[in-house]
Amino acid sequence: MEQKIQSITEAFSMQPMTLYVGQKVGNCNPLSGEIAEIKEEQINIMINGELKPHDVYRGYGPDGNIIFTYLANSVNVYYAYKE
């Protein structure tokens, strides 16, 4: 069995938002479309003129476009098992 990310929830919010696979999010930018997959990735962020790697969670639409990006240390992650 393989673990897949099912959803993420904002960890430090008074009114946390949960984003899950299959959810259709509103027409506001940048959140728009249906979430087909959530992946953990590493990206480089410029801090004080220096690129530093950071872990993030990104939500992708069915067309492969990025719908959202959250820093990994700012969300709770929920997994589901897939066969």
PDB file of N, CA, C and O in Angstrom:
ATOM      1  N   MET A   1       0.837  -1.193   0.000  1.00  0.00           N
ATOM      2  CA  MET A   1       0.000   0.000   0.000  1.00  0.00           C
ATOM      3  C   MET A   1       0.874   1.246   0.000  1.00  0.00           C
ATOM      4  O   MET A   1       1.948   1.278   0.600  1.00  0.00           O
ATOM      5  N   GLU A   2       0.393   2.249  -0.676  1.00  0.00           N
ATOM      6  CA  GLU A   2       1.115   3.501  -0.809  1.00  0.00           C
ATOM      7  C   GLU A   2       0.335   4.616  -0.102  1.00  0.00           C
ATOM      8  O   GLU A   2      -0.892   4.671  -0.177  1.00  0.00           O
ATOM      9  N   GLN A   3       1.064   5.500   0.584  1.00  0.00           N
ATOM     10  CA  GLN A   3       0.424   6.647   1.218  1.00  0.00           C
ATOM     11  C   GLN A   3       0.343   7.801   0.240  1.00  0.00           C
ATOM     12  O   GLN A   3       1.332   8.141  -0.410  1.00  0.00           O
ATOM     13  N   LYS A   4      -0.820   8.397   0.132  1.00  0.00           N
ATOM     14  CA  LYS A   4      -1.028   9.593  -0.691  1.00  0.00           C
ATOM     15  C   LYS A   4      -1.577  10.681   0.217  1.00  0.00           C
ATOM     16  O   LYS A   4      -2.322  10.393   1.154  1.00  0.00           O
ATOM     17  N   ILE A   5      -1.217  11.915  -0.053  1.00  0.00           N
ATOM     18  CA  ILE A   5      -1.751  13.025   0.730  1.00  0.00           C
ATOM     19  C   ILE A   5      -3.211  13.216   0.364  1.00  0.00           C
ATOM     20  O   ILE A   5      -3.550  13.390  -0.806  1.00  0.00           O
ATOM     21  N   GLN A   6      -4.074  13.183   1.369  1.00  0.00           N
ATOM     22  CA  GLN A   6      -5.509  13.353   1.171  1.00  0.00           C
ATOM     23  C   GLN A   6      -5.913  14.814   1.324  1.00  0.00           C
ATOM     24  O   GLN A   6      -6.721  15.325   0.548  1.00  0.00           O
ATOM     25  N   SER A   7      -5.332  15.503   2.355  1.00  0.00           N
ATOM     26  CA  SER A   7      -5.684  16.902   2.573  1.00  0.00           C
ATOM     27  C   SER A   7      -4.621  17.589   3.421  1.00  0.00           C
ATOM     28  O   SER A   7      -3.789  16.938   4.053  1.00  0.00           O
ATOM     29  N   ILE A   8      -4.670  18.925   3.421  1.00  0.00           N
ATOM     30  CA  ILE A   8      -3.848  19.725   4.321  1.00  0.00           C
ATOM     31  C   ILE A   8      -4.763  20.746   4.986  1.00  0.00           C
ATOM     32  O   ILE A   8      -5.765  21.172   4.411  1.00  0.00           O
ATOM     33  N   THR A   9      -4.397  21.133   6.219  1.00  0.00           N
ATOM     34  CA  THR A   9      -5.152  22.134   6.965  1.00  0.00           C
ATOM     35  C   THR A   9      -4.183  23.170   7.515  1.00  0.00           C
ATOM     36  O   THR A   9      -3.135  22.821   8.059  1.00  0.00           O
ATOM     37  N   GLU A  10      -4.531  24.436   7.373  1.00  0.00           N
ATOM     38  CA  GLU A  10      -3.688  25.497   7.922  1.00  0.00           C
ATOM     39  C   GLU A  10      -3.531  25.283   9.423  1.00  0.00           C
ATOM     40  O   GLU A  10      -4.514  25.056  10.127  1.00  0.00           O
ATOM     41  N   ALA A  11      -2.291  25.355   9.912  1.00  0.00           N
ATOM     42  CA  ALA A  11      -2.014  25.047  11.310  1.00  0.00           C
ATOM     43  C   ALA A  11      -2.116  26.255  12.231  1.00  0.00           C
ATOM     44  O   ALA A  11      -2.465  26.095  13.401  1.00  0.00           O
ATOM     45  N   PHE A  12      -1.828  27.442  11.750  1.00  0.00           N
ATOM     46  CA  PHE A  12      -1.727  28.608  12.619  1.00  0.00           C
ATOM     47  C   PHE A  12      -2.761  29.672  12.281  1.00  0.00           C
ATOM     48  O   PHE A  12      -2.439  30.858  12.224  1.00  0.00           O
ATOM     49  N   SER A  13      -3.977  29.260  12.062  1.00  0.00           N
ATOM     50  CA  SER A  13      -5.030  30.185  11.665  1.00  0.00           C
ATOM     51  C   SER A  13      -6.171  30.120  12.670  1.00  0.00           C
ATOM     52  O   SER A  13      -6.482  29.055  13.203  1.00  0.00           O
ATOM     53  N   MET A  14      -6.789  31.263  12.923  1.00  0.00           N
ATOM     54  CA  MET A  14      -7.963  31.291  13.805  1.00  0.00           C
ATOM     55  C   MET A  14      -9.155  30.594  13.140  1.00  0.00           C
ATOM     56  O   MET A  14     -10.013  30.039  13.826  1.00  0.00           O
ATOM     57  N   GLN A  15      -9.205  30.622  11.825  1.00  0.00           N
ATOM     58  CA  GLN A  15     -10.244  29.936  11.063  1.00  0.00           C
ATOM     59  C   GLN A  15      -9.550  29.118   9.979  1.00  0.00           C
ATOM     60  O   GLN A  15      -9.523  29.520   8.816  1.00  0.00           O
ATOM     61  N   PRO A  16      -8.986  27.964  10.362  1.00  0.00           N
ATOM     62  CA  PRO A  16      -8.172  27.193   9.412  1.00  0.00           C
ATOM     63  C   PRO A  16      -8.970  26.676   8.220  1.00  0.00           C
ATOM     64  O   PRO A  16     -10.117  26.247   8.351  1.00  0.00           O
ATOM     65  N   MET A  17      -8.334  26.730   7.065  1.00  0.00           N
ATOM     66  CA  MET A  17      -8.920  26.222   5.837  1.00  0.00           C
ATOM     67  C   MET A  17      -8.341  24.834   5.565  1.00  0.00           C
ATOM     68  O   MET A  17      -7.138  24.620   5.710  1.00  0.00           O
ATOM     69  N   THR A  18      -9.187  23.908   5.176  1.00  0.00           N
ATOM     70  CA  THR A  18      -8.749  22.580   4.769  1.00  0.00           C
ATOM     71  C   THR A  18      -8.912  22.461   3.266  1.00  0.00           C
ATOM     72  O   THR A  18      -9.963  22.789   2.716  1.00  0.00           O
ATOM     73  N   LEU A  19      -7.867  21.990   2.607  1.00  0.00           N
ATOM     74  CA  LEU A  19      -7.888  21.767   1.157  1.00  0.00           C
ATOM     75  C   LEU A  19      -7.666  20.280   0.933  1.00  0.00           C
ATOM     76  O   LEU A  19      -6.696  19.721   1.444  1.00  0.00           O
ATOM     77  N   TYR A  20      -8.547  19.627   0.177  1.00  0.00           N
ATOM     78  CA  TYR A  20      -8.446  18.185  -0.008  1.00  0.00           C
ATOM     79  C   TYR A  20      -8.559  17.803  -1.482  1.00  0.00           C
ATOM     80  O   TYR A  20      -9.119  18.540  -2.294  1.00  0.00           O
ATOM     81  N   VAL A  21      -8.018  16.644  -1.798  1.00  0.00           N
ATOM     82  CA  VAL A  21      -8.058  16.120  -3.164  1.00  0.00           C
ATOM     83  C   VAL A  21      -9.511  15.916  -3.574  1.00  0.00           C
ATOM     84  O   VAL A  21     -10.296  15.314  -2.842  1.00  0.00           O
ATOM     85  N   GLY A  22      -9.857  16.421  -4.748  1.00  0.00           N
ATOM     86  CA  GLY A  22     -11.222  16.329  -5.259  1.00  0.00           C
ATOM     87  C   GLY A  22     -12.050  17.571  -4.975  1.00  0.00           C
ATOM     88  O   GLY A  22     -13.138  17.727  -5.529  1.00  0.00           O
ATOM     89  N   GLN A  23     -11.552  18.454  -4.123  1.00  0.00           N
ATOM     90  CA  GLN A  23     -12.281  19.669  -3.772  1.00  0.00           C
ATOM     91  C   GLN A  23     -12.242  20.665  -4.922  1.00  0.00           C
ATOM     92  O   GLN A  23     -11.209  20.852  -5.565  1.00  0.00           O
ATOM     93  N   LYS A  24     -13.384  21.302  -5.170  1.00  0.00           N
ATOM     94  CA  LYS A  24     -13.442  22.392  -6.148  1.00  0.00           C
ATOM     95  C   LYS A  24     -13.345  23.687  -5.357  1.00  0.00           C
ATOM     96  O   LYS A  24     -14.170  23.970  -4.488  1.00  0.00           O
ATOM     97  N   VAL A  25     -12.325  24.461  -5.676  1.00  0.00           N
ATOM     98  CA  VAL A  25     -12.128  25.724  -4.975  1.00  0.00           C
ATOM     99  C   VAL A  25     -12.591  26.869  -5.846  1.00  0.00           C
ATOM    100  O   VAL A  25     -12.650  26.744  -7.069  1.00  0.00           O
ATOM    101  N   GLY A  26     -12.924  28.001  -5.210  1.00  0.00           N
ATOM    102  CA  GLY A  26     -13.568  29.134  -5.862  1.00  0.00           C
ATOM    103  C   GLY A  26     -12.818  29.725  -7.034  1.00  0.00           C
ATOM    104  O   GLY A  26     -11.739  29.270  -7.411  1.00  0.00           O
ATOM    105  N   ASN A  27     -13.420  30.746  -7.593  1.00  0.00           N
ATOM    106  CA  ASN A  27     -12.876  31.405  -8.774  1.00  0.00           C
ATOM    107  C   ASN A  27     -11.866  32.488  -8.446  1.00  0.00           C
ATOM    108  O   ASN A  27     -11.385  33.173  -9.348  1.00  0.00           O
ATOM    109  N   CYS A  28     -11.527  32.660  -7.148  1.00  0.00           N
ATOM    110  CA  CYS A  28     -10.566  33.707  -6.811  1.00  0.00           C
ATOM    111  C   CYS A  28      -9.151  33.233  -7.131  1.00  0.00           C
ATOM    112  O   CYS A  28      -8.850  32.041  -7.081  1.00  0.00           O
ATOM    113  N   ASN A  29      -8.309  34.178  -7.453  1.00  0.00           N
ATOM    114  CA  ASN A  29      -6.934  33.852  -7.823  1.00  0.00           C
ATOM    115  C   ASN A  29      -6.077  33.940  -6.580  1.00  0.00           C
ATOM    116  O   ASN A  29      -6.254  34.914  -5.849  1.00  0.00           O
ATOM    117  N   PRO A  30      -5.159  33.026  -6.253  1.00  0.00           N
ATOM    118  CA  PRO A  30      -4.693  31.934  -7.078  1.00  0.00           C
ATOM    119  C   PRO A  30      -5.489  30.647  -6.889  1.00  0.00           C
ATOM    120  O   PRO A  30      -5.294  29.700  -7.651  1.00  0.00           O
ATOM    121  N   LEU A  31      -6.380  30.581  -5.899  1.00  0.00           N
ATOM    122  CA  LEU A  31      -7.122  29.346  -5.673  1.00  0.00           C
ATOM    123  C   LEU A  31      -8.292  29.241  -6.639  1.00  0.00           C
ATOM    124  O   LEU A  31      -9.289  29.946  -6.481  1.00  0.00           O
ATOM    125  N   SER A  32      -8.182  28.369  -7.639  1.00  0.00           N
ATOM    126  CA  SER A  32      -9.299  28.139  -8.545  1.00  0.00           C
ATOM    127  C   SER A  32      -9.128  26.792  -9.222  1.00  0.00           C
ATOM    128  O   SER A  32      -8.015  26.390  -9.562  1.00  0.00           O
ATOM    129  N   GLY A  33     -10.230  26.106  -9.411  1.00  0.00           N
ATOM    130  CA  GLY A  33     -10.210  24.806 -10.064  1.00  0.00           C
ATOM    131  C   GLY A  33     -10.422  23.664  -9.090  1.00  0.00           C
ATOM    132  O   GLY A  33     -10.762  23.876  -7.927  1.00  0.00           O
ATOM    133  N   GLU A  34     -10.217  22.459  -9.577  1.00  0.00           N
ATOM    134  CA  GLU A  34     -10.360  21.260  -8.755  1.00  0.00           C
ATOM    135  C   GLU A  34      -8.981  20.739  -8.392  1.00  0.00           C
ATOM    136  O   GLU A  34      -8.084  20.694  -9.233  1.00  0.00           O
ATOM    137  N   ILE A  35      -8.817  20.347  -7.138  1.00  0.00           N
ATOM    138  CA  ILE A  35      -7.531  19.826  -6.677  1.00  0.00           C
ATOM    139  C   ILE A  35      -7.445  18.355  -7.057  1.00  0.00           C
ATOM    140  O   ILE A  35      -8.204  17.534  -6.541  1.00  0.00           O
ATOM    141  N   ALA A  36      -6.525  18.017  -7.956  1.00  0.00           N
ATOM    142  CA  ALA A  36      -6.363  16.636  -8.409  1.00  0.00           C
ATOM    143  C   ALA A  36      -5.331  15.892  -7.565  1.00  0.00           C
ATOM    144  O   ALA A  36      -5.425  14.677  -7.393  1.00  0.00           O
ATOM    145  N   GLU A  37      -4.342  16.626  -7.038  1.00  0.00           N
ATOM    146  CA  GLU A  37      -3.258  15.982  -6.289  1.00  0.00           C
ATOM    147  C   GLU A  37      -2.570  17.017  -5.408  1.00  0.00           C
ATOM    148  O   GLU A  37      -2.454  18.185  -5.779  1.00  0.00           O
ATOM    149  N   ILE A  38      -2.113  16.574  -4.237  1.00  0.00           N
ATOM    150  CA  ILE A  38      -1.298  17.401  -3.351  1.00  0.00           C
ATOM    151  C   ILE A  38       0.029  16.690  -3.178  1.00  0.00           C
ATOM    152  O   ILE A  38       0.068  15.506  -2.842  1.00  0.00           O
ATOM    153  N   LYS A  39       1.137  17.426  -3.410  1.00  0.00           N
ATOM    154  CA  LYS A  39       2.464  16.829  -3.333  1.00  0.00           C
ATOM    155  C   LYS A  39       3.356  17.615  -2.382  1.00  0.00           C
ATOM    156  O   LYS A  39       3.220  18.829  -2.234  1.00  0.00           O
ATOM    157  N   GLU A  40       4.270  16.896  -1.743  1.00  0.00           N
ATOM    158  CA  GLU A  40       5.318  17.551  -0.969  1.00  0.00           C
ATOM    159  C   GLU A  40       6.513  17.747  -1.898  1.00  0.00           C
ATOM    160  O   GLU A  40       6.945  16.812  -2.573  1.00  0.00           O
ATOM    161  N   GLU A  41       7.041  18.965  -1.928  1.00  0.00           N
ATOM    162  CA  GLU A  41       8.156  19.290  -2.811  1.00  0.00           C
ATOM    163  C   GLU A  41       9.145  20.179  -2.068  1.00  0.00           C
ATOM    164  O   GLU A  41       8.857  20.692  -0.987  1.00  0.00           O
ATOM    165  N   GLN A  42      10.300  20.348  -2.666  1.00  0.00           N
ATOM    166  CA  GLN A  42      11.282  21.277  -2.127  1.00  0.00           C
ATOM    167  C   GLN A  42      11.542  22.360  -3.167  1.00  0.00           C
ATOM    168  O   GLN A  42      11.812  22.065  -4.331  1.00  0.00           O
ATOM    169  N   ILE A  43      11.458  23.618  -2.735  1.00  0.00           N
ATOM    170  CA  ILE A  43      11.714  24.742  -3.633  1.00  0.00           C
ATOM    171  C   ILE A  43      12.767  25.644  -2.994  1.00  0.00           C
ATOM    172  O   ILE A  43      13.007  25.576  -1.788  1.00  0.00           O
ATOM    173  N   ASN A  44      13.391  26.485  -3.810  1.00  0.00           N
ATOM    174  CA  ASN A  44      14.360  27.452  -3.306  1.00  0.00           C
ATOM    175  C   ASN A  44      13.674  28.804  -3.162  1.00  0.00           C
ATOM    176  O   ASN A  44      12.995  29.275  -4.074  1.00  0.00           O
ATOM    177  N   ILE A  45      13.868  29.427  -1.979  1.00  0.00           N
ATOM    178  CA  ILE A  45      13.303  30.744  -1.699  1.00  0.00           C
ATOM    179  C   ILE A  45      14.450  31.697  -1.398  1.00  0.00           C
ATOM    180  O   ILE A  45      15.366  31.357  -0.648  1.00  0.00           O
ATOM    181  N   MET A  46      14.400  32.888  -1.983  1.00  0.00           N
ATOM    182  CA  MET A  46      15.436  33.890  -1.774  1.00  0.00           C
ATOM    183  C   MET A  46      15.240  34.556  -0.407  1.00  0.00           C
ATOM    184  O   MET A  46      14.206  35.174  -0.152  1.00  0.00           O
ATOM    185  N   ILE A  47      16.238  34.424   0.462  1.00  0.00           N
ATOM    186  CA  ILE A  47      16.220  35.057   1.782  1.00  0.00           C
ATOM    187  C   ILE A  47      17.540  35.799   1.953  1.00  0.00           C
ATOM    188  O   ILE A  47      18.609  35.190   1.913  1.00  0.00           O
ATOM    189  N   ASN A  48      17.465  37.116   2.144  1.00  0.00           N
ATOM    190  CA  ASN A  48      18.654  37.965   2.295  1.00  0.00           C
ATOM    191  C   ASN A  48      19.659  37.747   1.166  1.00  0.00           C
ATOM    192  O   ASN A  48      20.861  37.653   1.416  1.00  0.00           O
ATOM    193  N   GLY A  49      19.177  37.668  -0.070  1.00  0.00           N
ATOM    194  CA  GLY A  49      20.046  37.532  -1.219  1.00  0.00           C
ATOM    195  C   GLY A  49      20.627  36.146  -1.428  1.00  0.00           C
ATOM    196  O   GLY A  49      21.507  35.961  -2.268  1.00  0.00           O
ATOM    197  N   GLU A  50      20.141  35.169  -0.672  1.00  0.00           N
ATOM    198  CA  GLU A  50      20.662  33.807  -0.783  1.00  0.00           C
ATOM    199  C   GLU A  50      19.508  32.827  -0.985  1.00  0.00           C
ATOM    200  O   GLU A  50      18.503  32.893  -0.276  1.00  0.00           O
ATOM    201  N   LEU A  51      19.653  31.918  -1.953  1.00  0.00           N
ATOM    202  CA  LEU A  51      18.628  30.894  -2.174  1.00  0.00           C
ATOM    203  C   LEU A  51      18.736  29.811  -1.111  1.00  0.00           C
ATOM    204  O   LEU A  51      19.801  29.229  -0.904  1.00  0.00           O
ATOM    205  N   LYS A  52      17.620  29.550  -0.442  1.00  0.00           N
ATOM    206  CA  LYS A  52      17.598  28.516   0.593  1.00  0.00           C
ATOM    207  C   LYS A  52      16.462  27.538   0.294  1.00  0.00           C
ATOM    208  O   LYS A  52      15.367  27.961  -0.079  1.00  0.00           O
ATOM    209  N   PRO A  53      16.712  26.226   0.454  1.00  0.00           N
ATOM    210  CA  PRO A  53      15.671  25.236   0.191  1.00  0.00           C
ATOM    211  C   PRO A  53      14.619  25.203   1.304  1.00  0.00           C
ATOM    212  O   PRO A  53      14.940  25.296   2.489  1.00  0.00           O
ATOM    213  N   HIS A  54      13.362  25.070   0.892  1.00  0.00           N
ATOM    214  CA  HIS A  54      12.254  24.964   1.837  1.00  0.00           C
ATOM    215  C   HIS A  54      11.302  23.882   1.349  1.00  0.00           C
ATOM    216  O   HIS A  54      11.059  23.751   0.150  1.00  0.00           O
ATOM    217  N   ASP A  55      10.764  23.105   2.290  1.00  0.00           N
ATOM    218  CA  ASP A  55       9.751  22.107   1.960  1.00  0.00           C
ATOM    219  C   ASP A  55       8.397  22.792   1.876  1.00  0.00           C
ATOM    220  O   ASP A  55       8.050  23.617   2.722  1.00  0.00           O
ATOM    221  N   VAL A  56       7.638  22.441   0.846  1.00  0.00           N
ATOM    222  CA  VAL A  56       6.311  23.013   0.639  1.00  0.00           C
ATOM    223  C   VAL A  56       5.334  21.906   0.245  1.00  0.00           C
ATOM    224  O   VAL A  56       5.735  20.818  -0.170  1.00  0.00           O
ATOM    225  N   TYR A  57       4.047  22.209   0.386  1.00  0.00           N
ATOM    226  CA  TYR A  57       2.991  21.358  -0.151  1.00  0.00           C
ATOM    227  C   TYR A  57       2.312  22.153  -1.250  1.00  0.00           C
ATOM    228  O   TYR A  57       1.924  23.305  -1.054  1.00  0.00           O
ATOM    229  N   ARG A  58       2.173  21.521  -2.416  1.00  0.00           N
ATOM    230  CA  ARG A  58       1.539  22.164  -3.564  1.00  0.00           C
ATOM    231  C   ARG A  58       0.333  21.352  -4.011  1.00  0.00           C
ATOM    232  O   ARG A  58       0.366  20.122  -4.062  1.00  0.00           O
ATOM    233  N   GLY A  59      -0.726  22.074  -4.331  1.00  0.00           N
ATOM    234  CA  GLY A  59      -1.911  21.456  -4.893  1.00  0.00           C
ATOM    235  C   GLY A  59      -1.931  21.672  -6.385  1.00  0.00           C
ATOM    236  O   GLY A  59      -1.688  22.780  -6.864  1.00  0.00           O
ATOM    237  N   TYR A  60      -2.224  20.606  -7.130  1.00  0.00           N
ATOM    238  CA  TYR A  60      -2.237  20.657  -8.588  1.00  0.00           C
ATOM    239  C   TYR A  60      -3.636  20.355  -9.112  1.00  0.00           C
ATOM    240  O   TYR A  60      -4.360  19.529  -8.557  1.00  0.00           O
ATOM    241  N   GLY A  61      -3.998  21.037 -10.188  1.00  0.00           N
ATOM    242  CA  GLY A  61      -5.248  20.767 -10.876  1.00  0.00           C
ATOM    243  C   GLY A  61      -5.081  19.613 -11.844  1.00  0.00           C
ATOM    244  O   GLY A  61      -3.964  19.133 -12.039  1.00  0.00           O
ATOM    245  N   PRO A  62      -6.174  19.152 -12.458  1.00  0.00           N
ATOM    246  CA  PRO A  62      -6.110  18.045 -13.421  1.00  0.00           C
ATOM    247  C   PRO A  62      -5.204  18.342 -14.614  1.00  0.00           C
ATOM    248  O   PRO A  62      -4.677  17.423 -15.241  1.00  0.00           O
ATOM    249  N   ASP A  63      -5.023  19.616 -14.925  1.00  0.00           N
ATOM    250  CA  ASP A  63      -4.179  20.015 -16.053  1.00  0.00           C
ATOM    251  C   ASP A  63      -2.711  20.180 -15.670  1.00  0.00           C
ATOM    252  O   ASP A  63      -1.885  20.526 -16.514  1.00  0.00           O
ATOM    253  N   GLY A  64      -2.377  19.932 -14.382  1.00  0.00           N
ATOM    254  CA  GLY A  64      -0.992  20.043 -13.926  1.00  0.00           C
ATOM    255  C   GLY A  64      -0.592  21.413 -13.435  1.00  0.00           C
ATOM    256  O   GLY A  64       0.539  21.602 -12.985  1.00  0.00           O
ATOM    257  N   ASN A  65      -1.508  22.390 -13.512  1.00  0.00           N
ATOM    258  CA  ASN A  65      -1.202  23.737 -13.025  1.00  0.00           C
ATOM    259  C   ASN A  65      -1.221  23.771 -11.500  1.00  0.00           C
ATOM    260  O   ASN A  65      -2.015  23.081 -10.861  1.00  0.00           O
ATOM    261  N   ILE A  66      -0.336  24.583 -10.929  1.00  0.00           N
ATOM    262  CA  ILE A  66      -0.285  24.738  -9.474  1.00  0.00           C
ATOM    263  C   ILE A  66      -1.451  25.615  -9.027  1.00  0.00           C
ATOM    264  O   ILE A  66      -1.636  26.720  -9.537  1.00  0.00           O
ATOM    265  N   ILE A  67      -2.238  25.119  -8.070  1.00  0.00           N
ATOM    266  CA  ILE A  67      -3.370  25.868  -7.533  1.00  0.00           C
ATOM    267  C   ILE A  67      -2.969  26.603  -6.259  1.00  0.00           C
ATOM    268  O   ILE A  67      -3.381  27.744  -6.046  1.00  0.00           O
ATOM    269  N   PHE A  68      -2.163  25.955  -5.404  1.00  0.00           N
ATOM    270  CA  PHE A  68      -1.715  26.600  -4.174  1.00  0.00           C
ATOM    271  C   PHE A  68      -0.363  26.050  -3.748  1.00  0.00           C
ATOM    272  O   PHE A  68       0.043  24.965  -4.165  1.00  0.00           O
ATOM    273  N   THR A  69       0.335  26.825  -2.901  1.00  0.00           N
ATOM    274  CA  THR A  69       1.599  26.417  -2.295  1.00  0.00           C
ATOM    275  C   THR A  69       1.587  26.868  -0.842  1.00  0.00           C
ATOM    276  O   THR A  69       1.309  28.033  -0.557  1.00  0.00           O
ATOM    277  N   TYR A  70       1.885  25.958   0.077  1.00  0.00           N
ATOM    278  CA  TYR A  70       1.996  26.272   1.505  1.00  0.00           C
ATOM    279  C   TYR A  70       3.335  25.775   2.014  1.00  0.00           C
ATOM    280  O   TYR A  70       3.770  24.687   1.636  1.00  0.00           O
ATOM    281  N   LEU A  71       4.001  26.549   2.864  1.00  0.00           N
ATOM    282  CA  LEU A  71       5.203  26.068   3.535  1.00  0.00           C
ATOM    283  C   LEU A  71       4.835  24.858   4.389  1.00  0.00           C
ATOM    284  O   LEU A  71       3.787  24.845   5.036  1.00  0.00           O
ATOM    285  N   ALA A  72       5.694  23.846   4.391  1.00  0.00           N
ATOM    286  CA  ALA A  72       5.398  22.593   5.084  1.00  0.00           C
ATOM    287  C   ALA A  72       5.197  22.788   6.587  1.00  0.00           C
ATOM    288  O   ALA A  72       4.399  22.078   7.198  1.00  0.00           O
ATOM    289  N   ASN A  73       5.909  23.737   7.184  1.00  0.00           N
ATOM    290  CA  ASN A  73       5.775  23.920   8.627  1.00  0.00           C
ATOM    291  C   ASN A  73       4.564  24.770   9.012  1.00  0.00           C
ATOM    292  O   ASN A  73       4.422  25.143  10.176  1.00  0.00           O
ATOM    293  N   SER A  74       3.693  25.080   8.054  1.00  0.00           N
ATOM    294  CA  SER A  74       2.508  25.889   8.352  1.00  0.00           C
ATOM    295  C   SER A  74       1.196  25.129   8.175  1.00  0.00           C
ATOM    296  O   SER A  74       0.123  25.721   8.289  1.00  0.00           O
ATOM    297  N   VAL A  75       1.266  23.821   7.899  1.00  0.00           N
ATOM    298  CA  VAL A  75       0.051  23.028   7.681  1.00  0.00           C
ATOM    299  C   VAL A  75       0.142  21.670   8.383  1.00  0.00           C
ATOM    300  O   VAL A  75       1.228  21.154   8.646  1.00  0.00           O
ATOM    301  N   ASN A  76      -1.027  21.114   8.676  1.00  0.00           N
ATOM    302  CA  ASN A  76      -1.141  19.726   9.124  1.00  0.00           C
ATOM    303  C   ASN A  76      -1.513  18.898   7.902  1.00  0.00           C
ATOM    304  O   ASN A  76      -2.328  19.324   7.083  1.00  0.00           O
ATOM    305  N   VAL A  77      -0.919  17.719   7.778  1.00  0.00           N
ATOM    306  CA  VAL A  77      -1.100  16.891   6.588  1.00  0.00           C
ATOM    307  C   VAL A  77      -1.824  15.603   6.965  1.00  0.00           C
ATOM    308  O   VAL A  77      -1.506  14.985   7.981  1.00  0.00           O
ATOM    309  N   TYR A  78      -2.784  15.203   6.161  1.00  0.00           N
ATOM    310  CA  TYR A  78      -3.557  13.980   6.377  1.00  0.00           C
ATOM    311  C   TYR A  78      -3.352  13.061   5.176  1.00  0.00           C
ATOM    312  O   TYR A  78      -3.468  13.482   4.025  1.00  0.00           O
ATOM    313  N   TYR A  79      -3.047  11.807   5.467  1.00  0.00           N
ATOM    314  CA  TYR A  79      -2.739  10.836   4.429  1.00  0.00           C
ATOM    315  C   TYR A  79      -3.846   9.802   4.305  1.00  0.00           C
ATOM    316  O   TYR A  79      -4.599   9.562   5.249  1.00  0.00           O
ATOM    317  N   ALA A  80      -3.936   9.196   3.134  1.00  0.00           N
ATOM    318  CA  ALA A  80      -4.836   8.071   2.879  1.00  0.00           C
ATOM    319  C   ALA A  80      -3.996   6.978   2.208  1.00  0.00           C
ATOM    320  O   ALA A  80      -3.041   7.279   1.493  1.00  0.00           O
ATOM    321  N   TYR A  81      -4.345   5.740   2.434  1.00  0.00           N
ATOM    322  CA  TYR A  81      -3.634   4.626   1.802  1.00  0.00           C
ATOM    323  C   TYR A  81      -4.294   4.284   0.487  1.00  0.00           C
ATOM    324  O   TYR A  81      -5.517   4.182   0.393  1.00  0.00           O
ATOM    325  N   LYS A  82      -3.459   4.108  -0.536  1.00  0.00           N
ATOM    326  CA  LYS A  82      -3.932   3.709  -1.869  1.00  0.00           C
ATOM    327  C   LYS A  82      -3.231   2.413  -2.247  1.00  0.00           C
ATOM    328  O   LYS A  82      -2.057   2.222  -1.929  1.00  0.00           O
ATOM    329  N   GLU A  83      -3.940   1.535  -2.917  1.00  0.00           N
ATOM    330  CA  GLU A  83      -3.324   0.287  -3.380  1.00  0.00           C
ATOM    331  C   GLU A  83      -2.955   0.381  -4.833  1.00  0.00           C
ATOM    332  O   GLU A  83      -2.424  -0.575  -5.399  1.00  0.00           O
TER     333      GLU A  83
END
